[in-house]
Amino acid sequence: MKINVISAFTDSLSGKFYKKGDTFNYESENLERVTFLIEKKFLEKKKIVIHNKKEEVPSKPIHVGAGWYELPNGERVRGKESALEAFKGME
């Protein structure tokens, strides 16, 4: 995450000095730290987008070979028709 510095400060975590106009690079998931620096008016107020890592749920059973299909819950079913029927029951 890159945020513009609007007021000089020394980062207490890294010990690095930032002057007005510098870019604050923060490669962490600790948004509390960035929020704190924004509230103290050291960093430019910026919209922060959080990306949650979500697993995609398949829209149909996945063929895993030899007539076996895997359902979204990890269960394996033999036969396409059985897999499709089990999948519809999960919705």
Helices and strands as residue ranges (DSSP letters): E 2-4, E 9-10, E 17-18, E 23-25, H 31-39, E 62-65, E 68-70, E 76-78, H 80-90
